[in-house]
């Protein structure tokens, strides 16, 4: 049996990856995200996971994982954009959630901190380019050890290489 079809397939896949033709959802878990949760300031995900100081104890090890994501148009271009959740854990009991955005399939902008020990329920991009994130949080005087139970919804728009919070209708 000839190896030519395998070689051709390999070359086509390699060329499509090098030219940026790989679909955005397939690239998201392998991109490099600017995030202040890690000492280096950048988390290069590998299959949706990054570990800083991977050989260290849990007290100094920082991990970043890709969570829920949505695809849509945030800047009015013809290329796909994405909004995704990054969750970071470190030496303490915190689990920090961030909103990251990839515009036109290129390098992401700096991730925006959403909260500590919140429970992300969903993320969406509307047809008018608004990112809405739904999560469960805590009351102002509740202990961080309490299970998050209060529904929270916040919306953001992409503007000048950053995310701006916009008014959202009340959930009540």
Secondary structure, DSSP 4 states (H G I P E B T S, - for coil): --SHHHHHHHHHHHHHHHTT-S-HHHHHTTSEEE-TTSTTSEEE-BTTEEEESTTS-TTT-EEEEEEEEEEE-SSSSSS-EEEEEEEEE-SSS-EEEEEEEESTTSPPEEEEEEEES-EEEEEEE-TTS-EEEEEEE--TTS-TTSPP-EEEEEEEEEETTEEEEE------
